[in-house]
Amino acid sequence: MNALCSKKPTLEDFTITQFNSNDLNVDAAFLEKLELDNAFWQFSIKLWEDGRFRTHMLRLQNELGFRVNLLLFAIWLSTEDKVMAGHLDDVKAYTKVWHETVVAPLRRVRQCMPTSAKTSSLKSLIQQCELYSEQLEQSFLFAFSSQIPKMISKETTLAQKLSHNLLASQIPQSELLLLVDICVIALNALN
């Protein structure tokens, strides 16, 4: 059984609270304007291919509760010479309801679902839905990024930019140096 599922799941564990689309603070017109295949999404896909990077990000998510999309956003902003500091609370608020109502529940269901021949197809579909919900969340973040001006000097090193933005993302100091090193290696491999 998955570590996130400390007890055998029951039907009550998967009951979804009643909500409507108004609760998501997202209207159809906004969703239609979203750019799903944007520069941030493409950046994330390429970076995610690095096994060491992916493993570390999943550990931060599963063991420390970090939202990978927010960390990816901080990393991407670093490559765009933009500063996360002063924007984290707004970014979290901008994506909170979507994340808590759509992304996180899909992840919990997938992680808690037993692996068997009978559930493998369903688990795969849930994982695809989870990934698509994360892509939508990234499109929210990409739209938000237009509000963040470029502020980091071109002379600032990539490691300095990453350190600055990851600290602003509230990554613990004990994790910072390792994550920056992993990011620099992965990002240099992209170029």
Secondary structure as GFF3:
##gff-version 3
##sequence-region A 1 191
A	DSSP	three_ten_helix	11	14	.	.	.	ID=ss1
A	DSSP	three_ten_helix	21	24	.	.	.	ID=ss2
A	DSSP	alpha_helix	28	33	.	.	.	ID=ss3
A	DSSP	alpha_helix	39	48	.	.	.	ID=ss4
A	DSSP	alpha_helix	51	64	.	.	.	ID=ss5
A	DSSP	alpha_helix	68	79	.	.	.	ID=ss6
A	DSSP	alpha_helix	88	98	.	.	.	ID=ss7
A	DSSP	pi_helix	99	103	.	.	.	ID=ss8
A	DSSP	alpha_helix	104	112	.	.	.	ID=ss9
A	DSSP	alpha_helix	120	145	.	.	.	ID=ss10
A	DSSP	alpha_helix	158	168	.	.	.	ID=ss11
A	DSSP	alpha_helix	173	190	.	.	.	ID=ss12
###
